[in-house]
């Protein structure tokens, strides 16, 4: 019995999906894990990271065409799991590039947008970011203030975006704004998406400093000051929150898989540490209270893993509903953060340093709990699905 895969959940994967697991795991453990504490401490990522991740085919890997790998959604999830077993920031880098920026362009962009950006993004030569959240519009993106007005044929964007992953690294930003000439049939109906090259005059990105979570990930504030774009910069066929929410749904799928990786890494570290350290003349792992914690972790990790595989199969069958993604994101991230906190206690004082991964994972998971829909938003989404009553407002 494999302590890291107690229920043999990976037996449910196809051979191709297991190949992805083995390849990404070997890369992540050999090339990323030895350096992650240093990157986290310095709040930086190496410049060549994008190229190395692209070489493995990880950017937009479940998208078809344009140099993307075209794998199953489940294979993409497995890759997220193996990256996040090292650090949530590394998985975020891949999620934002592939699921938020590339997917948005792939799903809603024109042929010209796709031809211009997707091959370079798949190759890691162009980095993308996704600007939805604003200083005063987080859980309620329909209240966003960023505006796109018409000036002749051009669009002119003004506003600011907050907490934007990869913001200062990006060559292209997918920016959501209230557009002046969209249909105005109700709140949020006029939101439209724009493809914004980040070298457009008036676009600035400022790195957010002093984060205590997701330090191995760049987070930025975007400022749009009379950013002038051509008429065809807009996504032509989507208005309202449907645009950004359809994209977020993709990325949340990667998160529910990634959380399994973070949880598994914390559990594994707690197991190894408590088997190796003795107090009162015996390994800490031998005490009943320790075994309860370890057994709870095994249950949590394996239940989360089963949830991820099942939702992967639904996604690959084309039947996965947004509320089911909310179920997965809520359940798996909640499970992962509880595992990380429990693992931290098992390492005692050693657990608070960067010499071990548990507190780094725990801190990262505070962001994972919050971004792409907070825990509360996903609970409300499940609540609305089962009761038919929307309690958001
Ligand atoms: P708020 O919306 O102000 O929420 C604060 C609290 O109030 C939460 O607990 C929330 O659940 C609760 N709350 C709000 N409304 C209700 C309600 N109706 N019922 C019950 N509780 C409620 N955004 C992007 O667009 N692109 C990115 O790349 C991106 N990357 C991020 C990276 C990091 C490191 C972080 C921290 C955030 C990132 N975000 C990004 C933003 C993220 O999605 C938001 O932080 C999140 O949506 C929550 O918004 P908020 O922070 O404004 O919190």
Boltz pocket constraint, residues with backbone or C-beta under 6 A from the ligand:
constraints:
  - pocket:
      binder: B
      contacts: [[A, 96], [A, 130], [A, 131], [A, 132], [A, 133], [A, 134], [A, 135], [A, 137], [A, 138], [A, 139], [A, 140], [A, 162], [A, 163], [A, 164], [A, 165], [A, 166], [A, 213], [A, 214], [A, 219], [A, 367], [A, 370], [A, 371], [A, 372], [A, 373], [A, 374], [A, 375], [A, 376], [A, 377], [A, 391], [A, 392], [A, 393]]
      max_distance: 6.0
